Amino acid sequence: MKKIPYRKFVEISDVTNVILFLMSDKSDAIRGQNIVVDYGYTIV
């Protein structure tokens, strides 16, 4: 747990929020991106 920057594990609601954003009109300019939802774990 000390290696995770936010000391929190990803929950289903975290991923769901990203999916809902990508499905909304607010994400119109986003194309061909990888969006990592992991509270910064991959930068460690």
Secondary structure, DSSP 8 states (H G I E B T S, - for coil): -TTSTTS----HHHHHHHHHHHHSGGGTT--S-----STTGGG-
